[in-house]
């Protein structure tokens, strides 16, 4: 599973909750999921802590590798 797939599978409330737990915004996570921004080390660390489904390799995959 890719971060984009996980993100697309979340409802609006779950996206807000994940963003809050990772101390970022829904908009920024959407940009990361869609390949418009790269997640920095700090954000990746916060996401790994925020949701056990998220893995380091999921966050470092380039958008073309997500297919």
BELJO-V952259 format. One record per backbone hydrogen bond with DSSP energy under -0.5 kcal/mol. CO is the residue of the C=O (numbers start at 1). NH is the residue of the N-H. Records with the same first field share a line. If there is no record, write none. Layout:
CO=NH + NH
This chain:
2=6
3=7
4=8
5=9
6=10
7=10
11=15
12=16
13=17
14=18
15=19
16=20
17=21
18=22
19=24
20=23
25=29
26=30
27=31
28=32
29=33
30=34
31=36 + 37
32=35
40=44
41=45
42=46
43=47
44=48
45=49
46=50
47=51
51=54
55=59
56=60
57=61
58=3
62=65 + 66
63=66
64=67
